[in-house]
Amino acid sequence: MDDYLEVIYFLVSPIGEYRPAEGPAAIAARVADMLGVSRAAVGEMLKRLTTDGLLERGPTRELKLTPAGVERAEHVVRRHRIIERFLTDFLGYDAAEAHEHADTLGDRFNDDMVERIHARLGYPARCPHGWPVVPEDERAENAELITLAELAAGDGCEIVRLAEHDGALLHWFYDAGFTPGAKITVRDVQPAAGHLKVFKRLDEVSGEQIIAEKAARSLYVRRDVASA
């Protein structure tokens, strides 16, 4: 149930890898794709979440989390981010690996263990991919961020967060140097070809690179004031 809530949280939140889907069928299809399960299984779980008061239909029958659903989903997401930091900071996993292993380990730690881990880590503010650990901080920051795909040629920005739910794409971000803190200048935008040419600067990883629009939509950035 928690896995489903976490996925739905990202699907319907105002900032995340996916835009809000139109209609329950679209949500069900995306949940199925992200979790690797059948649409029939998703349909049964959505019914259960609705019966338990965690999910409801909107005015046009779209699916959205209830206040209780949001609270539980944010609890799950926060645990995940703390465990990711444990895996990178204590166990030496790279950031992309940490995301995959945190999915597996989420149920192995109880709440007290997670809070002890958080304290031992020194209460980090963000997960390795730039997402705030505290849900209130995440919501407050959302209004400041846009995707790299929304910038025009000549705009500059800093990468703040990486969308996490495409494992292969997440690995590519780290291999290519598109990581939190990287400074980006958009050199050229080619909508017809579906890509951007950018110049990135992060430590020793610098230079021009082509990035697909799909990948650019999964990088959440803070636009430079001079570019706004």
C-alpha positions as CSV (number, residue, x, y, z in Angstrom):
1,M,0.0,0.0,0.0
2,D,2.8,2.4,0.9
3,D,4.5,1.8,-2.5
4,Y,1.3,2.8,-4.3
5,L,0.8,5.9,-2.1
6,E,4.4,7.0,-2.8
7,V,3.9,6.6,-6.6
8,I,0.5,8.4,-6.6
9,Y,2.1,11.2,-4.5
10,F,4.5,12.0,-7.2
11,L,1.9,11.6,-10.0
12,V,-0.4,14.2,-8.5
13,S,2.0,16.5,-6.7
14,P,2.5,19.9,-8.4
15,I,6.2,19.2,-9.1
16,G,7.6,15.8,-9.9
17,E,8.6,13.6,-12.8
18,Y,5.1,13.3,-14.2
19,R,2.4,15.9,-14.9
20,P,-1.0,15.2,-13.2
21,A,-2.7,12.6,-15.3
22,E,-6.2,13.3,-16.9
23,G,-8.6,10.7,-15.6
24,P,-8.3,7.6,-13.4
25,A,-7.3,5.4,-16.3
26,A,-4.3,7.5,-17.0
27,I,-3.3,7.4,-13.3
28,A,-3.8,3.6,-13.2
29,A,-1.6,3.1,-16.3
30,R,1.2,5.2,-15.0
31,V,1.1,3.5,-11.6
32,A,1.3,0.1,-13.3
33,D,4.3,1.2,-15.4
34,M,6.2,2.7,-12.4
35,L,5.6,-0.3,-10.2
36,G,5.8,-3.0,-12.8
37,V,2.5,-4.5,-12.0
38,S,-0.7,-5.2,-14.0
39,R,-3.4,-2.7,-14.4
40,A,-5.8,-5.1,-12.8
41,A,-3.7,-5.2,-9.7
42,V,-3.5,-1.4,-9.7
43,G,-7.3,-1.2,-10.0
44,E,-7.8,-3.4,-7.0
45,M,-5.4,-1.4,-4.9
46,L,-6.9,1.9,-5.9
47,K,-10.3,0.6,-4.7
48,R,-8.7,-0.4,-1.4
49,L,-7.1,3.0,-1.0
50,T,-10.4,4.7,-1.7
51,T,-12.2,2.4,0.8
52,D,-9.6,3.2,3.4
53,G,-10.1,6.9,3.0
54,L,-6.7,7.6,1.5
55,L,-7.8,8.3,-2.1
56,E,-10.8,10.0,-3.6
57,R,-12.3,11.0,-7.0
58,G,-12.2,14.6,-8.0
59,P,-15.0,16.6,-9.8
60,T,-14.1,15.0,-13.1
61,R,-13.4,11.6,-11.6
62,E,-9.6,12.2,-11.4
63,L,-7.8,10.5,-8.6
64,K,-6.3,12.5,-5.7
65,L,-5.0,11.8,-2.3
66,T,-7.2,12.7,0.7
67,P,-5.5,14.7,3.6
68,A,-5.0,11.4,5.3
69,G,-3.5,10.0,2.1
70,V,-1.2,12.9,1.7
71,E,0.0,12.6,5.3
72,R,0.8,8.9,5.0
73,A,2.4,9.3,1.6
74,E,4.7,12.1,2.9
75,H,5.6,9.9,5.8
76,V,6.7,7.2,3.3
77,V,8.6,9.6,1.1
78,R,10.5,11.2,4.1
79,R,11.6,7.7,5.3
80,H,12.8,6.9,1.8
81,R,14.9,10.0,1.6
82,I,16.5,9.4,5.0
83,I,17.4,5.8,4.1
84,E,18.9,7.1,0.8
85,R,21.2,9.4,2.8
86,F,22.1,6.5,5.1
87,L,23.1,4.4,2.1
88,T,25.2,7.1,0.5
89,D,26.7,8.7,3.7
90,F,27.4,5.6,5.8
91,L,27.5,2.7,3.3
92,G,29.2,4.4,0.4
93,Y,26.6,3.6,-2.3
94,D,26.4,6.1,-5.2
95,A,23.3,8.2,-5.3
96,A,21.6,6.3,-8.1
97,E,22.2,2.9,-6.4
98,A,20.9,4.4,-3.1
99,H,17.5,5.1,-4.7
100,E,17.1,1.5,-5.9
101,H,18.2,0.0,-2.6
102,A,16.0,2.4,-0.5
103,D,12.9,1.0,-2.3
104,T,13.9,-2.5,-1.1
105,L,14.9,-1.5,2.4
106,G,11.9,0.8,3.2
107,D,10.0,-1.9,5.1
108,R,13.0,-3.2,6.9
109,F,13.3,-0.2,9.3
110,N,10.7,0.8,11.8
111,D,10.0,4.5,12.5
112,D,12.3,4.6,15.5
113,M,15.2,3.2,13.5
114,V,14.7,5.8,10.8
115,E,14.6,8.6,13.3
116,R,17.8,7.3,14.9
117,I,19.4,7.1,11.5
118,H,18.3,10.7,10.8
119,A,19.8,11.9,14.0
120,R,23.1,10.0,13.5
121,L,23.4,11.5,10.0
122,G,23.1,15.0,11.5
123,Y,19.6,15.7,10.3
124,P,20.5,16.3,6.6
125,A,18.1,18.7,4.8
126,R,18.0,16.8,1.5
127,C,18.2,13.4,0.0
128,P,21.1,12.7,-2.4
129,H,19.0,13.8,-5.4
130,G,18.2,17.2,-3.9
131,W,14.6,16.6,-2.5
132,P,14.0,18.2,0.9
133,V,13.5,15.6,3.7
134,V,10.8,17.7,5.3
135,P,7.6,17.8,3.3
136,E,6.8,21.4,4.3
137,D,10.2,22.5,3.0
138,E,9.5,20.7,-0.3
139,R,6.2,22.4,-0.7
140,A,7.6,25.8,0.1
141,E,10.4,25.4,-2.4
142,N,8.2,24.1,-5.2
143,A,7.2,27.6,-6.3
144,E,10.8,28.6,-6.8
145,L,11.6,25.8,-9.3
146,I,11.0,25.1,-12.9
147,T,12.2,22.3,-15.2
148,L,15.3,22.8,-17.4
149,A,13.0,22.2,-20.4
150,E,11.2,25.5,-19.6
151,L,14.3,27.7,-20.1
152,A,15.1,29.6,-23.2
153,A,18.4,30.0,-25.0
154,G,20.7,32.3,-23.0
155,D,19.0,31.4,-19.6
156,G,21.2,30.2,-16.7
157,C,20.2,28.1,-13.7
158,E,21.3,25.8,-11.0
159,I,20.1,22.2,-10.7
160,V,18.3,21.7,-7.4
161,R,16.5,18.3,-7.8
162,L,16.5,15.2,-10.0
163,A,13.4,13.2,-10.7
164,E,14.0,9.8,-9.3
165,H,11.5,7.3,-10.7
166,D,13.2,6.4,-14.0
167,G,16.2,4.4,-12.7
168,A,18.0,4.4,-16.0
169,L,17.6,8.1,-16.5
170,L,18.8,8.7,-12.9
171,H,22.0,6.8,-13.6
172,W,22.5,8.8,-16.8
173,F,22.1,12.1,-14.9
174,Y,25.0,11.2,-12.6
175,D,27.2,9.8,-15.3
176,A,26.7,12.9,-17.4
177,G,27.2,15.4,-14.5
178,F,23.6,16.6,-14.3
179,T,23.5,16.6,-10.5
180,P,22.3,19.0,-7.8
181,G,24.5,22.0,-7.6
182,A,25.5,21.9,-11.3
183,K,25.4,25.3,-13.0
184,I,23.7,25.2,-16.4
185,T,23.5,27.7,-19.3
186,V,21.1,26.9,-22.1
187,R,23.0,27.5,-25.4
188,D,20.3,26.5,-27.9
189,V,16.8,25.0,-27.9
190,Q,15.5,22.8,-30.8
191,P,11.8,22.0,-30.1
192,A,11.4,20.2,-33.4
193,A,14.3,17.8,-32.6
194,G,13.3,17.5,-29.0
195,H,16.6,18.5,-27.4
196,L,18.5,21.4,-25.9
197,K,22.2,22.2,-26.1
198,V,23.5,23.3,-22.7
199,F,26.8,24.2,-21.0
200,K,27.2,22.7,-17.6
201,R,29.7,23.4,-14.8
202,L,30.2,21.1,-11.8
203,D,33.6,20.6,-10.3
204,E,35.7,18.9,-13.0
205,V,32.7,18.0,-15.2
206,S,32.1,20.8,-17.6
207,G,31.4,21.4,-21.3
208,E,28.6,21.6,-23.8
209,Q,26.2,18.7,-24.1
210,I,23.0,17.8,-25.8
211,I,20.1,16.8,-23.5
212,A,16.8,15.4,-24.6
213,E,13.7,17.3,-23.7
214,K,12.3,14.3,-21.8
215,A,15.4,14.3,-19.6
216,A,15.3,18.1,-19.3
217,R,11.8,17.8,-17.9
218,S,13.1,15.7,-15.1
219,L,15.7,18.3,-13.9
220,Y,14.2,20.8,-11.5
221,V,16.2,24.0,-11.5
222,R,16.4,27.5,-10.0
223,R,16.6,30.1,-12.7
224,D,19.4,32.7,-12.3
225,V,18.1,36.1,-11.2
226,A,19.7,37.7,-14.2
227,S,17.8,35.3,-16.5
228,A,14.4,35.9,-14.9
